[in-house]
Amino acid sequence: MHVHVLVATDAQWVVDEIVAALSGPETSFTVCRNGRDVTAVVKARTPDIAILDLQSGSMGGMAVTMNLRHDESSGAMPHVPVLMLLDRDVDVFIAQRSGADAWIVKPLDALSITRAVTAVLAPPAPPAADEAIDAAGDAAGDAVGNAEVDAETVEEEPVPAG
């Protein structure tokens, strides 16, 4: 499966770390040195993931992510998962508020980058059997009329085999 990675940062060492960690025959990269260019690149090429540096020069990761999420919600572009690169642990709040799907606190290392990208790109797990029943309205109860029973009032009776 081919993966197109958009990297937005003004720091060459960040680009080098990401490319080294994710390079392979099925991976291509687009690098934006200016956060203002990200939306145009996403509309033109629709990357599989955008890796944005929170503290990038002209337009940082927070503003870029918020712009992407705004354009998504208006239908102007598809959802693109965002992995945000943070400078400090306290920046996690900023990543969450802006709509990033995942984040890594610098310094970067290949294992952290690979794990984060793999997790963001992984397909959603199918719901567990009990979650599927709950989503369908409690197979034996809620669809008919709430079969929930107070555990303290239930008396168990032995059922004869046969």
Chimera marker file (.cmm) of the C-alpha trace (Angstrom):
<marker_set name="trace">
<marker id="1" x="0.000" y="0.000" z="0.000" r="1" g="1" b="0" radius="0.5"/>
<marker id="2" x="1.414" y="3.348" z="-1.028" r="1" g="1" b="0" radius="0.5"/>
<marker id="3" x="1.537" y="6.027" z="1.691" r="1" g="1" b="0" radius="0.5"/>
<marker id="4" x="1.868" y="9.718" z="0.884" r="1" g="1" b="0" radius="0.5"/>
<marker id="5" x="3.243" y="11.740" z="3.822" r="1" g="1" b="0" radius="0.5"/>
<marker id="6" x="3.007" y="15.529" z="3.972" r="1" g="1" b="0" radius="0.5"/>
<marker id="7" x="5.619" y="17.088" z="6.272" r="1" g="1" b="0" radius="0.5"/>
<marker id="8" x="5.213" y="20.755" z="7.230" r="1" g="1" b="0" radius="0.5"/>
<marker id="9" x="8.171" y="22.288" z="9.055" r="1" g="1" b="0" radius="0.5"/>
<marker id="10" x="10.870" y="24.865" z="8.541" r="1" g="1" b="0" radius="0.5"/>
<marker id="11" x="13.483" y="22.661" z="10.256" r="1" g="1" b="0" radius="0.5"/>
<marker id="12" x="15.512" y="20.428" z="7.929" r="1" g="1" b="0" radius="0.5"/>
<marker id="13" x="16.541" y="18.120" z="10.795" r="1" g="1" b="0" radius="0.5"/>
<marker id="14" x="12.838" y="17.309" z="11.378" r="1" g="1" b="0" radius="0.5"/>
<marker id="15" x="12.380" y="16.419" z="7.705" r="1" g="1" b="0" radius="0.5"/>
<marker id="16" x="15.516" y="14.252" z="7.836" r="1" g="1" b="0" radius="0.5"/>
<marker id="17" x="14.292" y="12.351" z="10.934" r="1" g="1" b="0" radius="0.5"/>
<marker id="18" x="10.840" y="11.698" z="9.457" r="1" g="1" b="0" radius="0.5"/>
<marker id="19" x="12.142" y="10.612" z="6.061" r="1" g="1" b="0" radius="0.5"/>
<marker id="20" x="14.722" y="8.313" z="7.687" r="1" g="1" b="0" radius="0.5"/>
<marker id="21" x="12.065" y="6.727" z="9.914" r="1" g="1" b="0" radius="0.5"/>
<marker id="22" x="9.381" y="6.237" z="7.266" r="1" g="1" b="0" radius="0.5"/>
<marker id="23" x="11.280" y="5.761" z="3.988" r="1" g="1" b="0" radius="0.5"/>
<marker id="24" x="10.447" y="2.729" z="1.949" r="1" g="1" b="0" radius="0.5"/>
<marker id="25" x="9.494" y="1.698" z="-1.570" r="1" g="1" b="0" radius="0.5"/>
<marker id="26" x="5.817" y="2.446" z="-0.913" r="1" g="1" b="0" radius="0.5"/>
<marker id="27" x="6.268" y="5.850" z="0.778" r="1" g="1" b="0" radius="0.5"/>
<marker id="28" x="6.390" y="9.280" z="-0.847" r="1" g="1" b="0" radius="0.5"/>
<marker id="29" x="6.895" y="12.653" z="0.803" r="1" g="1" b="0" radius="0.5"/>
<marker id="30" x="5.844" y="16.215" z="0.155" r="1" g="1" b="0" radius="0.5"/>
<marker id="31" x="7.585" y="18.875" z="2.249" r="1" g="1" b="0" radius="0.5"/>
<marker id="32" x="6.051" y="22.289" z="2.936" r="1" g="1" b="0" radius="0.5"/>
<marker id="33" x="8.417" y="24.851" z="4.429" r="1" g="1" b="0" radius="0.5"/>
<marker id="34" x="5.544" y="27.259" z="4.973" r="1" g="1" b="0" radius="0.5"/>
<marker id="35" x="2.404" y="26.327" z="6.904" r="1" g="1" b="0" radius="0.5"/>
<marker id="36" x="0.353" y="28.557" z="4.626" r="1" g="1" b="0" radius="0.5"/>
<marker id="37" x="0.986" y="26.133" z="1.731" r="1" g="1" b="0" radius="0.5"/>
<marker id="38" x="-0.388" y="23.059" z="3.512" r="1" g="1" b="0" radius="0.5"/>
<marker id="39" x="-4.069" y="23.556" z="2.653" r="1" g="1" b="0" radius="0.5"/>
<marker id="40" x="-3.303" y="23.949" z="-1.058" r="1" g="1" b="0" radius="0.5"/>
<marker id="41" x="-1.112" y="20.832" z="-1.049" r="1" g="1" b="0" radius="0.5"/>
<marker id="42" x="-3.773" y="18.818" z="0.794" r="1" g="1" b="0" radius="0.5"/>
<marker id="43" x="-6.441" y="19.884" z="-1.716" r="1" g="1" b="0" radius="0.5"/>
<marker id="44" x="-4.182" y="19.045" z="-4.668" r="1" g="1" b="0" radius="0.5"/>
<marker id="45" x="-2.636" y="15.767" z="-3.485" r="1" g="1" b="0" radius="0.5"/>
<marker id="46" x="-4.682" y="14.486" z="-0.485" r="1" g="1" b="0" radius="0.5"/>
<marker id="47" x="-1.884" y="12.912" z="1.571" r="1" g="1" b="0" radius="0.5"/>
<marker id="48" x="-2.541" y="9.886" z="3.761" r="1" g="1" b="0" radius="0.5"/>
<marker id="49" x="-1.149" y="11.748" z="6.777" r="1" g="1" b="0" radius="0.5"/>
<marker id="50" x="0.095" y="15.254" z="7.537" r="1" g="1" b="0" radius="0.5"/>
<marker id="51" x="2.950" y="15.634" z="10.009" r="1" g="1" b="0" radius="0.5"/>
<marker id="52" x="2.935" y="19.219" z="11.261" r="1" g="1" b="0" radius="0.5"/>
<marker id="53" x="5.491" y="21.003" z="13.433" r="1" g="1" b="0" radius="0.5"/>
<marker id="54" x="3.710" y="23.022" z="16.126" r="1" g="1" b="0" radius="0.5"/>
<marker id="55" x="6.424" y="25.697" z="16.141" r="1" g="1" b="0" radius="0.5"/>
<marker id="56" x="6.937" y="26.054" z="12.416" r="1" g="1" b="0" radius="0.5"/>
<marker id="57" x="7.789" y="29.551" z="11.160" r="1" g="1" b="0" radius="0.5"/>
<marker id="58" x="5.067" y="31.466" z="9.337" r="1" g="1" b="0" radius="0.5"/>
<marker id="59" x="2.061" y="29.354" z="10.328" r="1" g="1" b="0" radius="0.5"/>
<marker id="60" x="2.435" y="26.744" z="13.043" r="1" g="1" b="0" radius="0.5"/>
<marker id="61" x="0.865" y="23.323" z="13.381" r="1" g="1" b="0" radius="0.5"/>
<marker id="62" x="-2.039" y="24.515" z="15.524" r="1" g="1" b="0" radius="0.5"/>
<marker id="63" x="-3.272" y="27.078" z="12.984" r="1" g="1" b="0" radius="0.5"/>
<marker id="64" x="-2.726" y="24.686" z="10.075" r="1" g="1" b="0" radius="0.5"/>
<marker id="65" x="-4.628" y="21.879" z="11.821" r="1" g="1" b="0" radius="0.5"/>
<marker id="66" x="-7.505" y="24.172" z="12.714" r="1" g="1" b="0" radius="0.5"/>
<marker id="67" x="-7.698" y="25.350" z="9.081" r="1" g="1" b="0" radius="0.5"/>
<marker id="68" x="-7.707" y="21.752" z="7.828" r="1" g="1" b="0" radius="0.5"/>
<marker id="69" x="-10.449" y="20.751" z="10.264" r="1" g="1" b="0" radius="0.5"/>
<marker id="70" x="-12.524" y="23.808" z="9.309" r="1" g="1" b="0" radius="0.5"/>
<marker id="71" x="-12.234" y="22.989" z="5.598" r="1" g="1" b="0" radius="0.5"/>
<marker id="72" x="-13.130" y="19.346" z="6.317" r="1" g="1" b="0" radius="0.5"/>
<marker id="73" x="-16.260" y="20.259" z="8.231" r="1" g="1" b="0" radius="0.5"/>
<marker id="74" x="-17.388" y="22.561" z="5.415" r="1" g="1" b="0" radius="0.5"/>
<marker id="75" x="-16.879" y="19.760" z="2.883" r="1" g="1" b="0" radius="0.5"/>
<marker id="76" x="-14.081" y="21.585" z="1.074" r="1" g="1" b="0" radius="0.5"/>
<marker id="77" x="-11.630" y="18.705" z="1.558" r="1" g="1" b="0" radius="0.5"/>
<marker id="78" x="-11.458" y="15.130" z="2.874" r="1" g="1" b="0" radius="0.5"/>
<marker id="79" x="-10.238" y="14.211" z="6.356" r="1" g="1" b="0" radius="0.5"/>
<marker id="80" x="-6.458" y="13.993" z="6.562" r="1" g="1" b="0" radius="0.5"/>
<marker id="81" x="-5.041" y="12.564" z="9.797" r="1" g="1" b="0" radius="0.5"/>
<marker id="82" x="-2.649" y="14.954" z="11.544" r="1" g="1" b="0" radius="0.5"/>
<marker id="83" x="0.389" y="13.972" z="13.612" r="1" g="1" b="0" radius="0.5"/>
<marker id="84" x="1.641" y="17.065" z="15.426" r="1" g="1" b="0" radius="0.5"/>
<marker id="85" x="5.240" y="17.493" z="16.554" r="1" g="1" b="0" radius="0.5"/>
<marker id="86" x="5.451" y="19.257" z="19.911" r="1" g="1" b="0" radius="0.5"/>
<marker id="87" x="8.320" y="20.978" z="21.686" r="1" g="1" b="0" radius="0.5"/>
<marker id="88" x="7.101" y="20.406" z="25.264" r="1" g="1" b="0" radius="0.5"/>
<marker id="89" x="4.786" y="18.051" z="27.146" r="1" g="1" b="0" radius="0.5"/>
<marker id="90" x="2.505" y="20.970" z="28.036" r="1" g="1" b="0" radius="0.5"/>
<marker id="91" x="1.805" y="21.482" z="24.313" r="1" g="1" b="0" radius="0.5"/>
<marker id="92" x="-0.356" y="18.329" z="24.283" r="1" g="1" b="0" radius="0.5"/>
<marker id="93" x="-3.339" y="20.484" z="25.227" r="1" g="1" b="0" radius="0.5"/>
<marker id="94" x="-2.763" y="22.610" z="22.119" r="1" g="1" b="0" radius="0.5"/>
<marker id="95" x="-2.590" y="19.519" z="19.907" r="1" g="1" b="0" radius="0.5"/>
<marker id="96" x="-5.832" y="18.160" z="21.365" r="1" g="1" b="0" radius="0.5"/>
<marker id="97" x="-7.688" y="21.471" z="21.044" r="1" g="1" b="0" radius="0.5"/>
<marker id="98" x="-6.604" y="22.008" z="17.452" r="1" g="1" b="0" radius="0.5"/>
<marker id="99" x="-7.892" y="18.615" z="16.312" r="1" g="1" b="0" radius="0.5"/>
<marker id="100" x="-4.654" y="16.662" z="15.854" r="1" g="1" b="0" radius="0.5"/>
<marker id="101" x="-5.131" y="12.898" z="15.699" r="1" g="1" b="0" radius="0.5"/>
<marker id="102" x="-1.822" y="12.167" z="17.456" r="1" g="1" b="0" radius="0.5"/>
<marker id="103" x="1.323" y="13.920" z="18.641" r="1" g="1" b="0" radius="0.5"/>
<marker id="104" x="4.953" y="13.318" z="19.518" r="1" g="1" b="0" radius="0.5"/>
<marker id="105" x="7.038" y="15.439" z="21.878" r="1" g="1" b="0" radius="0.5"/>
<marker id="106" x="10.531" y="16.218" z="20.535" r="1" g="1" b="0" radius="0.5"/>
<marker id="107" x="13.268" y="15.044" z="20.439" r="1" g="1" b="0" radius="0.5"/>
<marker id="108" x="12.172" y="12.726" z="17.649" r="1" g="1" b="0" radius="0.5"/>
<marker id="109" x="13.272" y="9.161" z="17.201" r="1" g="1" b="0" radius="0.5"/>
<marker id="110" x="12.481" y="6.624" z="14.496" r="1" g="1" b="0" radius="0.5"/>
<marker id="111" x="10.520" y="4.295" z="16.779" r="1" g="1" b="0" radius="0.5"/>
<marker id="112" x="8.198" y="7.038" z="18.065" r="1" g="1" b="0" radius="0.5"/>
<marker id="113" x="7.573" y="8.359" z="14.569" r="1" g="1" b="0" radius="0.5"/>
<marker id="114" x="6.886" y="4.908" z="13.129" r="1" g="1" b="0" radius="0.5"/>
<marker id="115" x="4.573" y="3.903" z="15.975" r="1" g="1" b="0" radius="0.5"/>
<marker id="116" x="2.577" y="7.133" z="15.812" r="1" g="1" b="0" radius="0.5"/>
<marker id="117" x="2.135" y="7.010" z="12.034" r="1" g="1" b="0" radius="0.5"/>
<marker id="118" x="1.212" y="3.318" z="12.110" r="1" g="1" b="0" radius="0.5"/>
<marker id="119" x="-1.376" y="3.936" z="14.835" r="1" g="1" b="0" radius="0.5"/>
<marker id="120" x="-2.923" y="6.896" z="13.022" r="1" g="1" b="0" radius="0.5"/>
<marker id="121" x="-3.128" y="5.037" z="9.702" r="1" g="1" b="0" radius="0.5"/>
<marker id="122" x="-4.408" y="1.759" z="11.170" r="1" g="1" b="0" radius="0.5"/>
<marker id="123" x="-7.987" y="0.952" z="10.183" r="1" g="1" b="0" radius="0.5"/>
<marker id="124" x="-10.466" y="1.220" z="13.040" r="1" g="1" b="0" radius="0.5"/>
<marker id="125" x="-10.976" y="-2.023" z="14.911" r="1" g="1" b="0" radius="0.5"/>
<marker id="126" x="-14.366" y="-3.664" z="14.451" r="1" g="1" b="0" radius="0.5"/>
<marker id="127" x="-16.608" y="-3.295" z="17.498" r="1" g="1" b="0" radius="0.5"/>
<marker id="128" x="-16.473" y="-6.087" z="20.045" r="1" g="1" b="0" radius="0.5"/>
<marker id="129" x="-19.497" y="-8.409" z="20.060" r="1" g="1" b="0" radius="0.5"/>
<marker id="130" x="-21.000" y="-6.789" z="23.168" r="1" g="1" b="0" radius="0.5"/>
<marker id="131" x="-20.519" y="-3.304" z="21.686" r="1" g="1" b="0" radius="0.5"/>
<marker id="132" x="-22.281" y="-4.384" z="18.481" r="1" g="1" b="0" radius="0.5"/>
<marker id="133" x="-25.234" y="-5.658" z="20.503" r="1" g="1" b="0" radius="0.5"/>
<marker id="134" x="-25.378" y="-2.437" z="22.526" r="1" g="1" b="0" radius="0.5"/>
<marker id="135" x="-25.231" y="-0.373" z="19.350" r="1" g="1" b="0" radius="0.5"/>
<marker id="136" x="-28.140" y="-2.378" z="17.930" r="1" g="1" b="0" radius="0.5"/>
<marker id="137" x="-30.259" y="-1.652" z="20.974" r="1" g="1" b="0" radius="0.5"/>
<marker id="138" x="-29.429" y="-4.492" z="23.363" r="1" g="1" b="0" radius="0.5"/>
<marker id="139" x="-30.424" y="-7.541" z="21.321" r="1" g="1" b="0" radius="0.5"/>
<marker id="140" x="-32.814" y="-8.921" z="23.925" r="1" g="1" b="0" radius="0.5"/>
<marker id="141" x="-34.019" y="-5.770" z="25.552" r="1" g="1" b="0" radius="0.5"/>
<marker id="142" x="-33.843" y="-2.137" z="24.568" r="1" g="1" b="0" radius="0.5"/>
<marker id="143" x="-35.402" y="-2.611" z="21.141" r="1" g="1" b="0" radius="0.5"/>
<marker id="144" x="-38.441" y="-4.168" z="22.832" r="1" g="1" b="0" radius="0.5"/>
<marker id="145" x="-38.490" y="-2.370" z="26.142" r="1" g="1" b="0" radius="0.5"/>
<marker id="146" x="-35.356" y="-2.240" z="28.283" r="1" g="1" b="0" radius="0.5"/>
<marker id="147" x="-34.567" y="-5.631" z="29.734" r="1" g="1" b="0" radius="0.5"/>
<marker id="148" x="-32.033" y="-4.273" z="32.224" r="1" g="1" b="0" radius="0.5"/>
<marker id="149" x="-32.516" y="-5.851" z="35.636" r="1" g="1" b="0" radius="0.5"/>
<marker id="150" x="-31.146" y="-4.736" z="38.977" r="1" g="1" b="0" radius="0.5"/>
<marker id="151" x="-28.489" y="-7.315" z="39.895" r="1" g="1" b="0" radius="0.5"/>
<marker id="152" x="-29.584" y="-7.323" z="43.551" r="1" g="1" b="0" radius="0.5"/>
<marker id="153" x="-33.133" y="-8.458" z="42.755" r="1" g="1" b="0" radius="0.5"/>
<marker id="154" x="-32.259" y="-11.373" z="40.506" r="1" g="1" b="0" radius="0.5"/>
<marker id="155" x="-32.712" y="-14.813" z="41.995" r="1" g="1" b="0" radius="0.5"/>
<marker id="156" x="-30.987" y="-17.583" z="40.157" r="1" g="1" b="0" radius="0.5"/>
<marker id="157" x="-32.877" y="-20.818" z="39.718" r="1" g="1" b="0" radius="0.5"/>
<marker id="158" x="-31.247" y="-24.049" z="38.647" r="1" g="1" b="0" radius="0.5"/>
<marker id="159" x="-32.324" y="-25.118" z="35.178" r="1" g="1" b="0" radius="0.5"/>
<marker id="160" x="-32.875" y="-28.857" z="34.751" r="1" g="1" b="0" radius="0.5"/>
<marker id="161" x="-30.780" y="-30.423" z="32.000" r="1" g="1" b="0" radius="0.5"/>
<marker id="162" x="-32.722" y="-32.004" z="29.264" r="1" g="1" b="0" radius="0.5"/>
<link id1="1" id2="2" r="1" g="1" b="0" radius="0.2"/>
<link id1="2" id2="3" r="1" g="1" b="0" radius="0.2"/>
<link id1="3" id2="4" r="1" g="1" b="0" radius="0.2"/>
<link id1="4" id2="5" r="1" g="1" b="0" radius="0.2"/>
<link id1="5" id2="6" r="1" g="1" b="0" radius="0.2"/>
<link id1="6" id2="7" r="1" g="1" b="0" radius="0.2"/>
<link id1="7" id2="8" r="1" g="1" b="0" radius="0.2"/>
<link id1="8" id2="9" r="1" g="1" b="0" radius="0.2"/>
<link id1="9" id2="10" r="1" g="1" b="0" radius="0.2"/>
<link id1="10" id2="11" r="1" g="1" b="0" radius="0.2"/>
<link id1="11" id2="12" r="1" g="1" b="0" radius="0.2"/>
<link id1="12" id2="13" r="1" g="1" b="0" radius="0.2"/>
<link id1="13" id2="14" r="1" g="1" b="0" radius="0.2"/>
<link id1="14" id2="15" r="1" g="1" b="0" radius="0.2"/>
<link id1="15" id2="16" r="1" g="1" b="0" radius="0.2"/>
<link id1="16" id2="17" r="1" g="1" b="0" radius="0.2"/>
<link id1="17" id2="18" r="1" g="1" b="0" radius="0.2"/>
<link id1="18" id2="19" r="1" g="1" b="0" radius="0.2"/>
<link id1="19" id2="20" r="1" g="1" b="0" radius="0.2"/>
<link id1="20" id2="21" r="1" g="1" b="0" radius="0.2"/>
<link id1="21" id2="22" r="1" g="1" b="0" radius="0.2"/>
<link id1="22" id2="23" r="1" g="1" b="0" radius="0.2"/>
<link id1="23" id2="24" r="1" g="1" b="0" radius="0.2"/>
<link id1="24" id2="25" r="1" g="1" b="0" radius="0.2"/>
<link id1="25" id2="26" r="1" g="1" b="0" radius="0.2"/>
<link id1="26" id2="27" r="1" g="1" b="0" radius="0.2"/>
<link id1="27" id2="28" r="1" g="1" b="0" radius="0.2"/>
<link id1="28" id2="29" r="1" g="1" b="0" radius="0.2"/>
<link id1="29" id2="30" r="1" g="1" b="0" radius="0.2"/>
<link id1="30" id2="31" r="1" g="1" b="0" radius="0.2"/>
<link id1="31" id2="32" r="1" g="1" b="0" radius="0.2"/>
<link id1="32" id2="33" r="1" g="1" b="0" radius="0.2"/>
<link id1="33" id2="34" r="1" g="1" b="0" radius="0.2"/>
<link id1="34" id2="35" r="1" g="1" b="0" radius="0.2"/>
<link id1="35" id2="36" r="1" g="1" b="0" radius="0.2"/>
<link id1="36" id2="37" r="1" g="1" b="0" radius="0.2"/>
<link id1="37" id2="38" r="1" g="1" b="0" radius="0.2"/>
<link id1="38" id2="39" r="1" g="1" b="0" radius="0.2"/>
<link id1="39" id2="40" r="1" g="1" b="0" radius="0.2"/>
<link id1="40" id2="41" r="1" g="1" b="0" radius="0.2"/>
<link id1="41" id2="42" r="1" g="1" b="0" radius="0.2"/>
<link id1="42" id2="43" r="1" g="1" b="0" radius="0.2"/>
<link id1="43" id2="44" r="1" g="1" b="0" radius="0.2"/>
<link id1="44" id2="45" r="1" g="1" b="0" radius="0.2"/>
<link id1="45" id2="46" r="1" g="1" b="0" radius="0.2"/>
<link id1="46" id2="47" r="1" g="1" b="0" radius="0.2"/>
<link id1="47" id2="48" r="1" g="1" b="0" radius="0.2"/>
<link id1="48" id2="49" r="1" g="1" b="0" radius="0.2"/>
<link id1="49" id2="50" r="1" g="1" b="0" radius="0.2"/>
<link id1="50" id2="51" r="1" g="1" b="0" radius="0.2"/>
<link id1="51" id2="52" r="1" g="1" b="0" radius="0.2"/>
<link id1="52" id2="53" r="1" g="1" b="0" radius="0.2"/>
<link id1="53" id2="54" r="1" g="1" b="0" radius="0.2"/>
<link id1="54" id2="55" r="1" g="1" b="0" radius="0.2"/>
<link id1="55" id2="56" r="1" g="1" b="0" radius="0.2"/>
<link id1="56" id2="57" r="1" g="1" b="0" radius="0.2"/>
<link id1="57" id2="58" r="1" g="1" b="0" radius="0.2"/>
<link id1="58" id2="59" r="1" g="1" b="0" radius="0.2"/>
<link id1="59" id2="60" r="1" g="1" b="0" radius="0.2"/>
<link id1="60" id2="61" r="1" g="1" b="0" radius="0.2"/>
<link id1="61" id2="62" r="1" g="1" b="0" radius="0.2"/>
<link id1="62" id2="63" r="1" g="1" b="0" radius="0.2"/>
<link id1="63" id2="64" r="1" g="1" b="0" radius="0.2"/>
<link id1="64" id2="65" r="1" g="1" b="0" radius="0.2"/>
<link id1="65" id2="66" r="1" g="1" b="0" radius="0.2"/>
<link id1="66" id2="67" r="1" g="1" b="0" radius="0.2"/>
<link id1="67" id2="68" r="1" g="1" b="0" radius="0.2"/>
<link id1="68" id2="69" r="1" g="1" b="0" radius="0.2"/>
<link id1="69" id2="70" r="1" g="1" b="0" radius="0.2"/>
<link id1="70" id2="71" r="1" g="1" b="0" radius="0.2"/>
<link id1="71" id2="72" r="1" g="1" b="0" radius="0.2"/>
<link id1="72" id2="73" r="1" g="1" b="0" radius="0.2"/>
<link id1="73" id2="74" r="1" g="1" b="0" radius="0.2"/>
<link id1="74" id2="75" r="1" g="1" b="0" radius="0.2"/>
<link id1="75" id2="76" r="1" g="1" b="0" radius="0.2"/>
<link id1="76" id2="77" r="1" g="1" b="0" radius="0.2"/>
<link id1="77" id2="78" r="1" g="1" b="0" radius="0.2"/>
<link id1="78" id2="79" r="1" g="1" b="0" radius="0.2"/>
<link id1="79" id2="80" r="1" g="1" b="0" radius="0.2"/>
<link id1="80" id2="81" r="1" g="1" b="0" radius="0.2"/>
<link id1="81" id2="82" r="1" g="1" b="0" radius="0.2"/>
<link id1="82" id2="83" r="1" g="1" b="0" radius="0.2"/>
<link id1="83" id2="84" r="1" g="1" b="0" radius="0.2"/>
<link id1="84" id2="85" r="1" g="1" b="0" radius="0.2"/>
<link id1="85" id2="86" r="1" g="1" b="0" radius="0.2"/>
<link id1="86" id2="87" r="1" g="1" b="0" radius="0.2"/>
<link id1="87" id2="88" r="1" g="1" b="0" radius="0.2"/>
<link id1="88" id2="89" r="1" g="1" b="0" radius="0.2"/>
<link id1="89" id2="90" r="1" g="1" b="0" radius="0.2"/>
<link id1="90" id2="91" r="1" g="1" b="0" radius="0.2"/>
<link id1="91" id2="92" r="1" g="1" b="0" radius="0.2"/>
<link id1="92" id2="93" r="1" g="1" b="0" radius="0.2"/>
<link id1="93" id2="94" r="1" g="1" b="0" radius="0.2"/>
<link id1="94" id2="95" r="1" g="1" b="0" radius="0.2"/>
<link id1="95" id2="96" r="1" g="1" b="0" radius="0.2"/>
<link id1="96" id2="97" r="1" g="1" b="0" radius="0.2"/>
<link id1="97" id2="98" r="1" g="1" b="0" radius="0.2"/>
<link id1="98" id2="99" r="1" g="1" b="0" radius="0.2"/>
<link id1="99" id2="100" r="1" g="1" b="0" radius="0.2"/>
<link id1="100" id2="101" r="1" g="1" b="0" radius="0.2"/>
<link id1="101" id2="102" r="1" g="1" b="0" radius="0.2"/>
<link id1="102" id2="103" r="1" g="1" b="0" radius="0.2"/>
<link id1="103" id2="104" r="1" g="1" b="0" radius="0.2"/>
<link id1="104" id2="105" r="1" g="1" b="0" radius="0.2"/>
<link id1="105" id2="106" r="1" g="1" b="0" radius="0.2"/>
<link id1="106" id2="107" r="1" g="1" b="0" radius="0.2"/>
<link id1="107" id2="108" r="1" g="1" b="0" radius="0.2"/>
<link id1="108" id2="109" r="1" g="1" b="0" radius="0.2"/>
<link id1="109" id2="110" r="1" g="1" b="0" radius="0.2"/>
<link id1="110" id2="111" r="1" g="1" b="0" radius="0.2"/>
<link id1="111" id2="112" r="1" g="1" b="0" radius="0.2"/>
<link id1="112" id2="113" r="1" g="1" b="0" radius="0.2"/>
<link id1="113" id2="114" r="1" g="1" b="0" radius="0.2"/>
<link id1="114" id2="115" r="1" g="1" b="0" radius="0.2"/>
<link id1="115" id2="116" r="1" g="1" b="0" radius="0.2"/>
<link id1="116" id2="117" r="1" g="1" b="0" radius="0.2"/>
<link id1="117" id2="118" r="1" g="1" b="0" radius="0.2"/>
<link id1="118" id2="119" r="1" g="1" b="0" radius="0.2"/>
<link id1="119" id2="120" r="1" g="1" b="0" radius="0.2"/>
<link id1="120" id2="121" r="1" g="1" b="0" radius="0.2"/>
<link id1="121" id2="122" r="1" g="1" b="0" radius="0.2"/>
<link id1="122" id2="123" r="1" g="1" b="0" radius="0.2"/>
<link id1="123" id2="124" r="1" g="1" b="0" radius="0.2"/>
<link id1="124" id2="125" r="1" g="1" b="0" radius="0.2"/>
<link id1="125" id2="126" r="1" g="1" b="0" radius="0.2"/>
<link id1="126" id2="127" r="1" g="1" b="0" radius="0.2"/>
<link id1="127" id2="128" r="1" g="1" b="0" radius="0.2"/>
<link id1="128" id2="129" r="1" g="1" b="0" radius="0.2"/>
<link id1="129" id2="130" r="1" g="1" b="0" radius="0.2"/>
<link id1="130" id2="131" r="1" g="1" b="0" radius="0.2"/>
<link id1="131" id2="132" r="1" g="1" b="0" radius="0.2"/>
<link id1="132" id2="133" r="1" g="1" b="0" radius="0.2"/>
<link id1="133" id2="134" r="1" g="1" b="0" radius="0.2"/>
<link id1="134" id2="135" r="1" g="1" b="0" radius="0.2"/>
<link id1="135" id2="136" r="1" g="1" b="0" radius="0.2"/>
<link id1="136" id2="137" r="1" g="1" b="0" radius="0.2"/>
<link id1="137" id2="138" r="1" g="1" b="0" radius="0.2"/>
<link id1="138" id2="139" r="1" g="1" b="0" radius="0.2"/>
<link id1="139" id2="140" r="1" g="1" b="0" radius="0.2"/>
<link id1="140" id2="141" r="1" g="1" b="0" radius="0.2"/>
<link id1="141" id2="142" r="1" g="1" b="0" radius="0.2"/>
<link id1="142" id2="143" r="1" g="1" b="0" radius="0.2"/>
<link id1="143" id2="144" r="1" g="1" b="0" radius="0.2"/>
<link id1="144" id2="145" r="1" g="1" b="0" radius="0.2"/>
<link id1="145" id2="146" r="1" g="1" b="0" radius="0.2"/>
<link id1="146" id2="147" r="1" g="1" b="0" radius="0.2"/>
<link id1="147" id2="148" r="1" g="1" b="0" radius="0.2"/>
<link id1="148" id2="149" r="1" g="1" b="0" radius="0.2"/>
<link id1="149" id2="150" r="1" g="1" b="0" radius="0.2"/>
<link id1="150" id2="151" r="1" g="1" b="0" radius="0.2"/>
<link id1="151" id2="152" r="1" g="1" b="0" radius="0.2"/>
<link id1="152" id2="153" r="1" g="1" b="0" radius="0.2"/>
<link id1="153" id2="154" r="1" g="1" b="0" radius="0.2"/>
<link id1="154" id2="155" r="1" g="1" b="0" radius="0.2"/>
<link id1="155" id2="156" r="1" g="1" b="0" radius="0.2"/>
<link id1="156" id2="157" r="1" g="1" b="0" radius="0.2"/>
<link id1="157" id2="158" r="1" g="1" b="0" radius="0.2"/>
<link id1="158" id2="159" r="1" g="1" b="0" radius="0.2"/>
<link id1="159" id2="160" r="1" g="1" b="0" radius="0.2"/>
<link id1="160" id2="161" r="1" g="1" b="0" radius="0.2"/>
<link id1="161" id2="162" r="1" g="1" b="0" radius="0.2"/>
</marker_set>
